[in-house]
Amino acid sequence: MDGKLYSVEADGTLYETKIDGSWRQIGDAGEFENLELLVAMGGFLWTVESGTLYKTSVKAMQWQQVGQVGEWKETIGMTASNGFIWSVEADGTLFKTDMNGQHTQVGPSGDMKSVEFIVAMDGFFYVVENGTLYRTKG
């Protein structure tokens, strides 16, 4: 996001890395200790923590719950593209979610049941299914 990479260490500490390789800790150590998934979109970090979606302003280090508690507990992967979070549930169902937390199922239930990983880049989705990488139009 904004030319920076955001990563979270195993202890839940968030780091920001610039393109020149310099990095710094953001927030308190362990602040993201319940992190399950992380994407950047629209100037926010979007995280799933203990099955609940949050958006966090990195500049202010303020977070806001989006949607209901535990609503994302079945989510196994997510990515961000074109103003939406695209997420895959454990049963293989794909959803797109807007910045207000409104989500819509995309395609048939279970259509992505073999997906292990999903990422969006340059208008395409890249998914790993059964150990094989595929590219599809996003």
N, C-alpha and C positions, 0 to 999 in steps of 0.2 A: 504494500500500500504506500503510495507516495514515494516510490523508489526505495522502500525499506522492507526488510524481511523481519517478521516477528516470529519468535520461537519461544517455547516454554520448556524449561528443563524438567527432569523427572521429579524434582522437589516442588514444582509449581511456580517457579520464578520466571517472570516474563522478561525477554530481552529484545532489543531493537538493534538490527545490524544494518549499517549503511552500505551503499554500493562499494565504498572504498575499503570495506572490511572492518571499520571501526564499529564498536558495539557499546551498548550501555544497558544497565538494568532499568526496567520500567516498573514503578510501583514497589511494593514491599516484597521481600523474599517469601515465597510460598503462597502468594496471593491467588494463584490459579491451581492450587493443589488438587481440586476436584475436576480439572479439565479433562474432557473426553475428546472434543473436536474443536477446531479453530479455523476460521476463514476471515479475510479482510474484505470489506465492501462498504462503499459510501462513506469513507472516513471513520469507520468504526471497526473494531474487532468483534466478531460474532463468535460466541463460544457456547458449547453445550457442556454444562457442568451438572453432574448428578441428574442427568436427564432433562434439564431445563435450559432453554435458550436465553442468552443474555447478549446485549450489545454494550460495548465499552468504548468510551471516548478515551483514546490514548493520551491526548493532550491534557485532559482534565482528570484522567483516571477515575471517571465516574461510570458506573454501570447501571443498566436498567434491565429488569426482567422483561422478556418478550413472550407473550402467550401464557399458557397455564403451567404450573409446576409439574414436572415429570412428563410433559407432553412429547419430549424428544427422547425418551428412554429407549425406544426401539431403533433410533437412528444409528447406522453403522458407518456412514460416510457423508460428507457434504463438501460442496464447493460453491464458489460465488461467480456469477457471470450475468452481465446485462441487467444489473439491479435486482437480481434475485439470488436467494440461496437455493441451491438444488441439493436435495438430500435423498438418501436411499435408506429405507427401513430394513430391518433384519429379514423380513419376508420378501424383499426384493421390489417393493413398491417405491416409485420415484415421486417426489413432491417438489414443487417450487413454492418459495415463501418470499413475500415482499418485505420491505423494510418496516412495515407495521405489524408483521407477524401473521398476516393472512396467508394461508397455505392452500394449494390446489394440487390434487393428484394429477400426475401426468402419465398418460398411457394406462394399460391394464395393470391391475394388482399383480405383483410378483414378477413383472416383466424383467426385472434386473436381479433375479434371485441369486445369480452366481457372482455378482459384483463384490469385489473385495476392497476396491479403492476407486475413487472418482476425483478428477480434477478438471477444471475448465481453463482453456487457453486459446486465444485468437479465434473465438467463435466455434470451437470444437470441445466436445467432452472426450476425455481420455479415461478409459476404465480398464481395470484389471479384472478379468474373469477367469477363474480356474488357472491362474498363473500366466495368462496371455494378455498382452496389451492390445486394446482396440481403440480406434478413433471414430467418433460419430459426430455428425453435425449437431451443435447445441441449439 
